[in-house]
Amino acid sequence: MPAAGTAQGSFTKRYVALGDSFTEGVGDIDPSSPNDVRGWADRVAAQLISNDSSWGYANLAIRGKKLQQVLDEQLDAALALKPTLVTLYAGGNDILRPVVNIDWLMERYRAGVEKLAESGARVVLFTGFDSGKAPMFRLTRGRTAIYNEYVRKIAADLELDLVDFWHMRVFQDWRYWDVDRMHLGIAGHITMAKEVLKVLGEQDEIDEPELDEPPVVSLPEKIAAEVTWSKDYLYPWVKRRVTRVSSGDAMNPKYPALTSRIW
């Protein structure tokens, strides 16, 4: 990895990633990385820096954040870094709440995106994942579809780049997801990084992820796996929402300042 100073003025190109667990990198486990996760944004940044050592990178995303929290806590901090490239995904945690006003949510989203675009940065937005085959999130599929229409309209109106997660059918294969079934796994984050680089028109030297053959699972094994998953992941997730505790409480951004050293 090319070495460079960490001062803002050391970089002529500055990539800042904003959002929640998706952008923080949850599911892409890496004990050598801050917060013990790597993720597609880190992988994109590493490739950008490999292509051109003038790039600096900051990742302000924190798991569990809702849209307004992302805007309140990350937007001004990002603009202070004078980004030339910004990626933003936010709103997924709002969609999963029992009650959400999508129209109001997307008014706030548009206002935040407009502020980013007015800075002169290149802005990349994301649609949400098609959860039609995900048992836990199937009921929110309609909300996500409405969210996506807003995102597509905003991207078109402001002439921004769009990563269309909804139409990436490869992610209907659960081998790309973490064992919690809520976040992309290592293979998923690698695939997403490659898609983002494609949208950016950047050279991509990231190897394709290696996937194991799908296991043959008996009915008793499937039932046992569902029980274990419910105990280890579903119940804690529901409990956090009932008690209004976020998985990101007391956590800090992985890379709050621009750097070219990505561990």
LOVEXFI-92404 format. One record per residue (C-alpha): residue number from 1; residue in one letter; x, y, z. Coordinates in pm, 1 decimal, decimal comma, padded with zeros to 6 digits. Example, Ala and Ser with C-alpha at 12.3 -4.5 7.8 and 13.67 -1.06 7.14 Angstrom:
LOVEXFI-92404
+-----+----+----------+----------+----------+
|   i | aa |       px |       py |       pz |
+-----+----+----------+----------+----------+
|   1 |  A |  01230,0 | -00450,0 |  00780,0 |
|   2 |  S |  01367,0 | -00106,0 |  00714,0 |
+-----+----+----------+----------+----------+
//
This chain:
LOVEXFI-92404
+-----+----+----------+----------+----------+
|   i | aa |       px |       py |       pz |
+-----+----+----------+----------+----------+
|   1 |  M |  00000,0 |  00000,0 |  00000,0 |
|   2 |  P |  00146,6 |  00338,3 | -00093,8 |
|   3 |  A |  00240,6 |  00545,5 |  00206,7 |
|   4 |  A |  00116,8 |  00901,1 |  00252,0 |
|   5 |  G |  00060,7 |  01150,5 |  00528,2 |
|   6 |  T | -00268,4 |  01160,4 |  00707,0 |
|   7 |  A | -00315,7 |  01535,1 |  00693,6 |
|   8 |  Q | -00605,7 |  01649,3 |  00481,8 |
|   9 |  G | -00379,4 |  01859,4 |  00258,6 |
|  10 |  S | -00172,0 |  01551,6 |  00166,8 |
|  11 |  F | -00445,6 |  01418,1 | -00060,4 |
|  12 |  T | -00572,6 |  01562,8 | -00386,7 |
|  13 |  K | -00848,3 |  01298,6 | -00404,6 |
|  14 |  R | -01056,8 |  01229,8 | -00096,6 |
|  15 |  Y | -01309,1 |  00945,5 | -00056,7 |
|  16 |  V | -01548,3 |  00962,7 |  00239,2 |
|  17 |  A | -01792,4 |  00677,3 |  00312,0 |
|  18 |  L | -02114,7 |  00749,3 |  00503,1 |
|  19 |  G | -02384,7 |  00522,2 |  00641,5 |
|  20 |  D | -02461,1 |  00235,4 |  00873,9 |
|  21 |  S | -02344,9 | -00126,8 |  00914,3 |
|  22 |  F | -02353,4 | -00187,8 |  00538,8 |
|  23 |  T | -02080,5 |  00070,9 |  00482,1 |
|  24 |  E | -01897,7 |  00012,1 |  00809,1 |
|  25 |  G | -01839,6 | -00342,3 |  00685,8 |
|  26 |  V | -02026,8 | -00558,0 |  00937,7 |
|  27 |  G | -02012,7 | -00920,8 |  00826,1 |
|  28 |  D | -01668,5 | -00889,2 |  00666,0 |
|  29 |  I | -01484,0 | -01002,3 |  00978,3 |
|  30 |  D | -01122,5 | -00887,7 |  01002,2 |
|  31 |  P | -00962,5 | -00863,6 |  01349,2 |
|  32 |  S | -00680,7 | -00651,4 |  01204,4 |
|  33 |  S | -00924,5 | -00375,2 |  01101,6 |
|  34 |  P | -01084,6 | -00108,8 |  01324,0 |
|  35 |  N | -01409,3 | -00236,0 |  01481,5 |
|  36 |  D | -01293,0 | -00584,7 |  01369,6 |
|  37 |  V | -01453,4 | -00548,5 |  01025,9 |
|  38 |  R | -01327,3 | -00456,9 |  00680,3 |
|  39 |  G | -01610,0 | -00420,5 |  00426,2 |
|  40 |  W | -01667,9 | -00315,9 |  00067,8 |
|  41 |  A | -01586,8 |  00053,7 |  00128,1 |
|  42 |  D | -01242,7 | -00030,1 |  00270,8 |
|  43 |  R | -01182,9 | -00261,9 | -00023,7 |
|  44 |  V | -01284,7 |  00009,3 | -00270,9 |
|  45 |  A | -01057,3 |  00259,1 | -00097,1 |
|  46 |  A | -00763,6 |  00018,0 | -00102,1 |
|  47 |  Q | -00807,7 | -00030,2 | -00476,3 |
|  48 |  L | -00837,3 |  00344,2 | -00539,4 |
|  49 |  I | -00516,4 |  00406,0 | -00343,6 |
|  50 |  S | -00344,2 |  00124,4 | -00532,0 |
|  51 |  N | -00451,7 |  00286,7 | -00859,7 |
|  52 |  D | -00348,3 |  00638,0 | -00751,4 |
|  53 |  S | -00153,2 |  00722,2 | -00435,1 |
|  54 |  S | -00308,1 |  01070,4 | -00414,4 |
|  55 |  W | -00627,6 |  00920,0 | -00268,2 |
|  56 |  G | -00714,9 |  00962,0 |  00100,3 |
|  57 |  Y | -00997,5 |  00773,0 |  00270,3 |
|  58 |  A | -01229,8 |  00825,2 |  00566,1 |
|  59 |  N | -01513,1 |  00597,4 |  00677,3 |
|  60 |  L | -01762,2 |  00759,8 |  00914,7 |
|  61 |  A | -02027,3 |  00485,1 |  00900,1 |
|  62 |  I | -02147,2 |  00324,3 |  01223,6 |
|  63 |  R | -02372,3 |  00022,3 |  01256,3 |
|  64 |  G | -02730,3 |  00066,7 |  01372,0 |
|  65 |  K | -02761,2 |  00429,8 |  01264,7 |
|  66 |  K | -03091,6 |  00554,2 |  01124,1 |
|  67 |  L | -03106,2 |  00807,8 |  00843,1 |
|  68 |  Q | -03143,1 |  01118,9 |  01055,8 |
|  69 |  Q | -02854,8 |  01007,3 |  01275,4 |
|  70 |  V | -02633,8 |  00960,4 |  00970,2 |
|  71 |  L | -02722,6 |  01309,6 |  00849,5 |
|  72 |  D | -02680,4 |  01470,1 |  01192,1 |
|  73 |  E | -02359,5 |  01293,6 |  01289,5 |
|  74 |  Q | -02176,7 |  01230,2 |  00963,3 |
|  75 |  L | -02276,1 |  01484,7 |  00697,9 |
|  76 |  D | -02100,6 |  01795,0 |  00829,5 |
|  77 |  A | -01800,0 |  01588,4 |  00938,8 |
|  78 |  A | -01774,1 |  01453,0 |  00585,6 |
|  79 |  L | -01800,2 |  01795,9 |  00424,2 |
|  80 |  A | -01527,0 |  01925,9 |  00654,7 |
|  81 |  L | -01293,9 |  01672,8 |  00491,2 |
|  82 |  K | -01362,0 |  01835,2 |  00150,3 |
|  83 |  P | -01441,4 |  01506,5 | -00024,9 |
|  84 |  T | -01406,6 |  01456,0 | -00396,7 |
|  85 |  L | -01597,6 |  01125,6 | -00372,8 |
|  86 |  V | -01875,4 |  01029,0 | -00131,3 |
|  87 |  T | -02070,8 |  00705,0 | -00098,9 |
|  88 |  L | -02395,3 |  00709,3 |  00097,5 |
|  89 |  Y | -02632,4 |  00436,5 |  00204,1 |
|  90 |  A | -02874,8 |  00516,0 |  00485,3 |
|  91 |  G | -03237,5 |  00442,9 |  00566,2 |
|  92 |  G | -03230,9 |  00065,2 |  00591,5 |
|  93 |  N | -03260,2 |  00071,3 |  00969,5 |
|  94 |  D | -03558,7 |  00306,9 |  00942,8 |
|  95 |  I | -03734,5 |  00072,0 |  00701,0 |
|  96 |  L | -03706,3 | -00211,2 |  00954,3 |
|  97 |  R | -03884,8 | -00014,1 |  01226,5 |
|  98 |  P | -04250,3 | -00105,9 |  01301,2 |
|  99 |  V | -04366,0 |  00237,1 |  01181,0 |
| 100 |  V | -04190,6 |  00461,6 |  00928,1 |
| 101 |  N | -04299,3 |  00759,5 |  00718,0 |
| 102 |  I | -04114,6 |  00688,8 |  00392,6 |
| 103 |  D | -04214,2 |  01019,7 |  00232,3 |
| 104 |  W | -04075,8 |  01222,7 |  00523,1 |
| 105 |  L | -03769,5 |  01000,4 |  00541,0 |
| 106 |  M | -03685,3 |  01058,3 |  00177,5 |
| 107 |  E | -03737,2 |  01433,1 |  00202,9 |
| 108 |  R | -03459,5 |  01434,3 |  00462,2 |
| 109 |  Y | -03252,4 |  01200,9 |  00244,9 |
| 110 |  R | -03286,1 |  01431,1 | -00059,4 |
| 111 |  A | -03186,8 |  01736,2 |  00144,8 |
| 112 |  G | -02873,6 |  01561,0 |  00267,7 |
| 113 |  V | -02780,1 |  01433,4 | -00077,2 |
| 114 |  E | -02830,0 |  01778,4 | -00227,2 |
| 115 |  K | -02589,9 |  01920,3 |  00030,2 |
| 116 |  L | -02330,1 |  01659,7 | -00064,3 |
| 117 |  A | -02376,3 |  01725,0 | -00435,6 |
| 118 |  E | -02349,1 |  02101,4 | -00387,1 |
| 119 |  S | -02003,6 |  02047,8 | -00235,8 |
| 120 |  G | -01877,3 |  01941,3 | -00577,7 |
| 121 |  A | -01803,4 |  01584,9 | -00469,6 |
| 122 |  R | -01892,0 |  01290,6 | -00688,2 |
| 123 |  V | -02175,5 |  01117,7 | -00502,9 |
| 124 |  V | -02264,8 |  00748,4 | -00525,0 |
| 125 |  L | -02601,4 |  00627,9 | -00391,0 |
| 126 |  F | -02738,7 |  00277,1 | -00333,5 |
| 127 |  T | -03080,0 |  00120,3 | -00365,1 |
| 128 |  G | -03183,5 | -00128,8 | -00098,9 |
| 129 |  F | -03162,5 | -00507,5 | -00125,9 |
| 130 |  D | -03457,4 | -00710,2 | -00257,9 |
| 131 |  S | -03559,4 | -00899,0 |  00054,9 |
| 132 |  G | -03838,8 | -01100,8 | -00109,6 |
| 133 |  K | -03663,8 | -01428,7 | -00030,6 |
| 134 |  A | -03542,5 | -01328,9 |  00315,1 |
| 135 |  P | -03787,7 | -01466,6 |  00574,2 |
| 136 |  M | -03702,8 | -01208,8 |  00838,9 |
| 137 |  F | -03732,1 | -00904,0 |  00612,9 |
| 138 |  R | -03987,1 | -01014,4 |  00350,9 |
| 139 |  L | -04258,9 | -00792,4 |  00499,8 |
| 140 |  T | -04046,5 | -00482,3 |  00442,6 |
| 141 |  R | -03997,9 | -00550,6 |  00070,5 |
| 142 |  G | -04266,1 | -00301,4 | -00031,9 |
| 143 |  R | -04113,4 | -00026,4 |  00181,4 |
| 144 |  T | -03773,8 | -00089,4 |  00025,6 |
| 145 |  A | -03922,3 | -00074,5 | -00324,2 |
| 146 |  I | -04070,0 |  00270,3 | -00248,6 |
| 147 |  Y | -03740,1 |  00382,3 | -00095,1 |
| 148 |  N | -03562,0 |  00266,2 | -00409,7 |
| 149 |  E | -03790,0 |  00467,5 | -00637,6 |
| 150 |  Y | -03705,3 |  00779,8 | -00440,0 |
| 151 |  V | -03332,9 |  00701,4 | -00457,0 |
| 152 |  R | -03345,0 |  00643,6 | -00832,5 |
| 153 |  K | -03534,7 |  00970,6 | -00884,2 |
| 154 |  I | -03289,7 |  01168,3 | -00669,0 |
| 155 |  A | -02991,4 |  01014,1 | -00848,7 |
| 156 |  A | -03146,4 |  01098,0 | -01187,6 |
| 157 |  D | -03244,0 |  01453,0 | -01089,5 |
| 158 |  L | -02898,0 |  01535,5 | -00953,6 |
| 159 |  E | -02707,0 |  01327,4 | -01211,7 |
| 160 |  L | -02543,0 |  01111,0 | -00947,2 |
| 161 |  D | -02401,3 |  00759,6 | -00969,4 |
| 162 |  L | -02615,8 |  00469,4 | -00853,7 |
| 163 |  V | -02531,5 |  00117,8 | -00736,7 |
| 164 |  D | -02852,1 | -00079,2 | -00787,6 |
| 165 |  F | -02833,8 | -00332,1 | -00504,1 |
| 166 |  W | -03196,3 | -00435,7 | -00570,4 |
| 167 |  H | -03109,1 | -00577,1 | -00914,5 |
| 168 |  M | -02789,6 | -00754,8 | -00811,0 |
| 169 |  R | -02947,9 | -01099,8 | -00828,1 |
| 170 |  V | -02627,6 | -01272,6 | -00717,1 |
| 171 |  F | -02716,9 | -01170,0 | -00362,6 |
| 172 |  Q | -03016,6 | -01403,2 | -00364,4 |
| 173 |  D | -02752,4 | -01669,4 | -00296,8 |
| 174 |  W | -02710,4 | -01690,0 |  00082,2 |
| 175 |  R | -02344,8 | -01786,8 |  00045,8 |
| 176 |  Y | -02276,7 | -01414,3 | -00004,1 |
| 177 |  W | -02422,2 | -01331,8 |  00337,5 |
| 178 |  D | -02298,3 | -01352,1 |  00693,4 |
| 179 |  V | -02430,7 | -01620,6 |  00926,1 |
| 180 |  D | -02657,3 | -01357,9 |  01085,4 |
| 181 |  R | -02851,3 | -01334,3 |  00752,7 |
| 182 |  M | -02869,1 | -00957,3 |  00800,9 |
| 183 |  H | -02533,5 | -00841,5 |  00664,8 |
| 184 |  L | -02318,2 | -00927,1 |  00367,3 |
| 185 |  G | -02043,3 | -01176,5 |  00440,7 |
| 186 |  I | -01687,7 | -01160,0 |  00310,7 |
| 187 |  A | -01789,7 | -01282,0 | -00036,5 |
| 188 |  G | -02073,0 | -01030,2 | -00042,1 |
| 189 |  H | -01852,9 | -00735,7 |  00052,2 |
| 190 |  I | -01596,9 | -00834,8 | -00211,7 |
| 191 |  T | -01868,9 | -00852,9 | -00476,6 |
| 192 |  M | -02012,7 | -00517,7 | -00371,2 |
| 193 |  A | -01667,8 | -00357,0 | -00382,6 |
| 194 |  K | -01621,6 | -00480,1 | -00737,9 |
| 195 |  E | -01961,6 | -00337,9 | -00837,4 |
| 196 |  V | -01880,3 |  00002,1 | -00687,4 |
| 197 |  L | -01547,9 |  00012,5 | -00871,3 |
| 198 |  K | -01732,6 | -00076,0 | -01192,5 |
| 199 |  V | -01976,0 |  00212,7 | -01140,1 |
| 200 |  L | -01681,5 |  00445,2 | -01072,6 |
| 201 |  G | -01505,1 |  00325,7 | -01386,8 |
| 202 |  E | -01195,7 |  00239,3 | -01185,2 |
| 203 |  Q | -00944,8 | -00038,7 | -01243,4 |
| 204 |  D | -01041,1 | -00344,0 | -01039,5 |
| 205 |  E | -00774,8 | -00595,5 | -00936,1 |
| 206 |  I | -00981,9 | -00758,9 | -00660,4 |
| 207 |  D | -01006,8 | -01135,7 | -00698,7 |
| 208 |  E | -01351,0 | -01289,6 | -00733,3 |
| 209 |  P | -01469,3 | -01443,4 | -00405,1 |
| 210 |  E | -01435,2 | -01816,6 | -00358,9 |
| 211 |  L | -01757,2 | -01992,3 | -00262,1 |
| 212 |  D | -01801,0 | -02333,6 | -00106,9 |
| 213 |  E | -02047,5 | -02574,5 | -00262,6 |
| 214 |  P | -02394,2 | -02541,7 | -00105,1 |
| 215 |  P | -02420,7 | -02798,8 |  00175,6 |
| 216 |  V | -02677,0 | -03076,2 |  00162,5 |
| 217 |  V | -02881,7 | -03028,6 |  00479,3 |
| 218 |  S | -03133,6 | -03273,7 |  00621,8 |
| 219 |  L | -03463,0 | -03153,7 |  00765,6 |
| 220 |  P | -03355,7 | -03211,4 |  01130,9 |
| 221 |  E | -03032,3 | -03021,1 |  01064,7 |
| 222 |  K | -03228,4 | -02736,4 |  00905,3 |
| 223 |  I | -03462,3 | -02713,5 |  01203,8 |
| 224 |  A | -03168,5 | -02716,3 |  01446,5 |
| 225 |  A | -02997,1 | -02442,7 |  01244,7 |
| 226 |  E | -03311,7 | -02226,8 |  01254,8 |
| 227 |  V | -03335,8 | -02265,4 |  01632,2 |
| 228 |  T | -02969,9 | -02170,5 |  01675,8 |
| 229 |  W | -03002,0 | -01871,6 |  01441,7 |
| 230 |  S | -03313,9 | -01747,6 |  01622,6 |
| 231 |  K | -03139,0 | -01770,6 |  01960,4 |
| 232 |  D | -02807,1 | -01620,5 |  01850,0 |
| 233 |  Y | -02922,9 | -01350,2 |  01607,2 |
| 234 |  L | -03298,8 | -01298,5 |  01578,9 |
| 235 |  Y | -03372,6 | -01268,1 |  01951,1 |
| 236 |  P | -03088,1 | -01018,3 |  02021,7 |
| 237 |  W | -03195,3 | -00812,1 |  01717,4 |
| 238 |  V | -03556,9 | -00796,3 |  01834,7 |
| 239 |  K | -03449,1 | -00720,3 |  02191,5 |
| 240 |  R | -03240,8 | -00421,6 |  02076,9 |
| 241 |  R | -03537,8 | -00275,8 |  01895,5 |
| 242 |  V | -03775,9 | -00328,7 |  02184,5 |
| 243 |  T | -03531,9 | -00169,1 |  02429,3 |
| 244 |  R | -03420,3 |  00096,2 |  02176,1 |
| 245 |  V | -03058,0 | -00000,1 |  02212,5 |
| 246 |  S | -02841,9 |  00025,1 |  01901,1 |
| 247 |  S | -02558,3 | -00209,3 |  01813,0 |
| 248 |  G | -02356,9 |  00102,8 |  01734,2 |
| 249 |  D | -02401,8 |  00274,4 |  02069,2 |
| 250 |  A | -02065,6 |  00392,8 |  02204,8 |
| 251 |  M | -01887,6 |  00291,5 |  01883,2 |
| 252 |  N | -01660,8 |  00528,2 |  01690,8 |
| 253 |  P | -01604,8 |  00560,7 |  01315,1 |
| 254 |  K | -01337,3 |  00330,8 |  01176,1 |
| 255 |  Y | -01146,6 |  00603,5 |  00993,8 |
| 256 |  P | -01264,7 |  00948,7 |  01111,6 |
| 257 |  A | -00971,7 |  01127,1 |  00945,2 |
| 258 |  L | -00834,9 |  01093,3 |  00595,2 |
| 259 |  T | -00569,7 |  00825,6 |  00561,3 |
| 260 |  S | -00410,2 |  00604,0 |  00302,2 |
| 261 |  R | -00317,5 |  00339,4 |  00558,6 |
| 262 |  I | -00601,8 |  00089,3 |  00566,1 |
| 263 |  W | -00536,2 | -00200,5 |  00799,9 |
+-----+----+----------+----------+----------+
//
